[in-house]
Amino acid sequence: MKATIIVLLAGVLLIGAGLFYWYEWRPNEIRKSCERSARVTESWGDVSYETAYFGCLRFKGLEK
């Protein structure tokens, strides 16, 4: 009985951690990396910041 509760609790924590990663941590890290790369691209003068940033987000799956 006690082992079953521990396994269920571990499963719930694992699923919760996975959901947190997928919906909070991952998008935040993608936005940060796109922001950095858009600033570099803008400083090169190739394209505007907005074009580079939103293009990066689309490429990484955050924007449609």
C-alpha positions as CSV (number, residue, x, y, z in Angstrom):
1,M,0.0,0.0,0.0
2,K,2.7,2.4,1.0
3,A,4.8,1.6,-2.1
4,T,1.8,2.2,-4.3
5,I,1.3,5.7,-2.9
6,I,5.0,6.5,-3.4
7,V,4.9,5.3,-7.0
8,L,1.7,7.3,-7.7
9,L,3.2,10.4,-6.0
10,A,6.4,10.0,-8.0
11,G,4.3,9.6,-11.2
12,V,2.3,12.7,-10.5
13,L,5.4,14.7,-9.7
14,L,7.1,13.5,-12.9
15,I,4.1,14.4,-15.0
16,G,3.8,17.8,-13.3
17,A,7.5,18.5,-14.0
18,G,7.1,17.5,-17.6
19,L,4.1,19.8,-18.0
20,F,6.0,22.7,-16.3
21,Y,8.9,22.2,-18.7
22,W,6.8,22.0,-21.8
23,Y,4.5,24.9,-21.1
24,E,6.6,27.3,-19.0
25,W,10.4,26.6,-19.1
26,R,10.8,25.6,-22.8
27,P,8.9,28.5,-24.3
28,N,10.7,31.0,-22.1
29,E,14.1,29.6,-23.1
30,I,13.1,29.7,-26.8
31,R,11.9,33.4,-26.5
32,K,15.2,34.3,-24.8
33,S,17.3,32.6,-27.5
34,C,15.2,34.2,-30.3
35,E,15.5,37.6,-28.7
36,R,19.3,37.3,-28.6
37,S,19.6,36.0,-32.2
38,A,17.2,38.8,-33.4
39,R,19.4,41.5,-31.8
40,V,22.5,40.0,-33.5
41,T,20.7,39.8,-36.8
42,E,19.5,43.4,-36.4
43,S,23.0,44.6,-35.6
44,W,24.2,43.1,-38.9
45,G,21.5,45.1,-40.7
46,D,20.1,42.2,-42.6
47,V,16.4,42.3,-41.4
48,S,14.5,44.1,-38.7
49,Y,14.3,42.9,-35.2
50,E,10.6,42.0,-35.4
51,T,11.1,40.0,-38.6
52,A,14.0,38.1,-37.1
53,Y,12.3,37.5,-33.7
54,F,9.0,36.3,-35.0
55,G,10.7,34.2,-37.7
56,C,12.7,32.5,-35.1
57,L,9.6,31.9,-32.9
58,R,7.8,30.4,-35.9
59,F,10.9,28.2,-36.8
60,K,11.0,26.9,-33.2
61,G,7.3,26.2,-33.1
62,L,5.9,29.0,-30.8
63,E,4.1,31.1,-33.4
64,K,1.9,30.1,-36.3
